[in-house]
Amino acid sequence: MEHFKIEGTLKTPAIEFNALDGTIKIEGRSIPENSKGFYEPVLEWLNSYAANPKPSTVADIKLEYFNTSSSKCILDIFKILDSIHETGNEVMINWYYEKPDEDMLEAGEEYQTIVSVPFTMKVIE
């Protein structure tokens, strides 16, 4: 499976998926004009990975900000990770947030209640 990478911009996050070691990294701001269009290839790649995942998958999510339409796409990512987890594979989501950013912490906690994948909340000092 190919390595998947999208360079970040002022409006879209940097995304890097490595099928060889089972790591997923999403970092930056997610306020694209068309969230569904931006995240479509991301979800396609992740669905392909889910068909034959590594025994352990780790997702590092370091978002500074995301808009409402991105939140649905992020949830779709987490649901795919949840499906990998439910088949007996180890999946961990590391949700990073800056210490004063209570909204981002609460967003991570909200996602955590929706899926069964373990979350670790990590403070960026």
C-alpha positions in Angstrom: 0.0 0.0 0.0 1.3 3.5 -0.9 2.3 6.1 1.6 -0.3 8.9 1.6 0.7 12.5 2.1 -1.0 15.9 1.7 1.0 19.1 2.4 -0.7 21.5 4.8 -1.8 25.0 3.8 -3.3 27.9 5.7 -6.7 26.3 5.3 -6.0 22.5 5.2 -4.1 20.2 7.6 -0.9 18.3 6.7 -1.9 14.6 6.5 0.5 11.7 6.5 -0.5 8.1 6.5 2.2 5.4 6.6 0.8 1.9 6.0 4.2 0.3 6.7 4.2 1.3 10.3 0.5 2.0 10.9 0.9 5.7 11.7 -1.5 8.5 10.9 -0.7 12.1 11.4 -3.1 15.1 10.9 -1.8 18.5 11.9 -2.7 22.1 11.4 -5.9 24.0 10.6 -8.9 22.4 8.9 -11.1 25.1 7.3 -11.2 24.0 3.6 -13.8 25.5 1.3 -15.0 22.0 0.5 -14.3 19.7 3.5 -16.0 16.7 1.8 -13.8 17.1 -1.3 -10.7 17.6 0.7 -11.2 14.6 2.9 -12.5 12.2 0.2 -9.1 10.8 -0.8 -8.1 10.6 2.9 -11.1 8.5 3.6 -10.6 6.3 0.5 -7.0 5.6 1.6 -8.0 4.9 5.1 -10.8 2.5 4.0 -8.2 0.7 1.8 -5.8 0.5 4.8 -8.7 -0.8 7.0 -9.0 -3.8 4.7 -5.5 -5.0 5.8 -4.3 -2.9 8.7 -1.2 -3.3 10.8 -1.7 -5.0 14.1 -1.2 -1.6 15.8 -2.3 1.7 14.4 -1.5 5.1 16.0 -3.2 8.3 15.0 -1.7 11.6 16.1 -4.2 14.5 15.7 -2.8 17.9 16.3 -5.4 20.4 15.0 -5.2 24.0 15.9 -8.7 24.6 14.7 -11.4 23.0 12.6 -14.7 24.1 11.2 -18.1 22.4 11.5 -17.9 20.7 8.1 -14.4 19.3 8.9 -15.7 17.9 12.2 -17.9 15.5 10.3 -15.0 14.4 8.2 -12.8 13.9 11.3 -15.5 11.8 12.8 -15.6 9.7 9.6 -11.9 9.1 10.1 -12.4 8.0 13.7 -15.3 5.7 12.6 -12.9 3.9 10.2 -10.3 3.6 12.9 -13.1 2.3 15.2 -13.9 -0.4 12.6 -10.2 -1.4 12.6 -10.3 -1.5 16.5 -13.5 -3.6 16.5 -11.8 -6.3 14.4 -9.3 -6.9 17.2 -6.5 -4.7 16.1 -4.8 -2.2 18.5 -5.7 1.4 17.7 -4.8 4.5 19.7 -5.7 8.1 19.0 -3.5 10.8 20.5 -5.5 14.0 20.6 -3.2 17.0 21.1 -4.4 20.4 22.3 -2.7 23.5 23.6 -3.0 24.0 27.3 -5.3 27.1 27.3 -7.5 25.7 24.5 -10.4 24.2 26.4 -12.5 24.0 23.2 -10.1 21.7 21.5 -9.9 19.5 24.6 -13.7 19.3 24.8 -13.8 18.4 21.1 -11.4 15.5 21.7 -13.4 14.4 24.7 -16.6 14.5 22.6 -15.1 12.3 19.8 -13.9 9.9 22.6 -17.5 9.4 23.7 -18.6 8.5 20.1 -16.1 5.7 19.2 -14.6 2.9 21.2 -11.0 3.6 20.2 -8.9 4.6 23.2 -7.9 8.3 23.2 -5.0 9.9 25.0 -5.3 13.6 25.6 -1.9 15.2 25.3 -1.1 18.8 26.2 1.1 20.9 23.9 2.9 23.3 26.3 
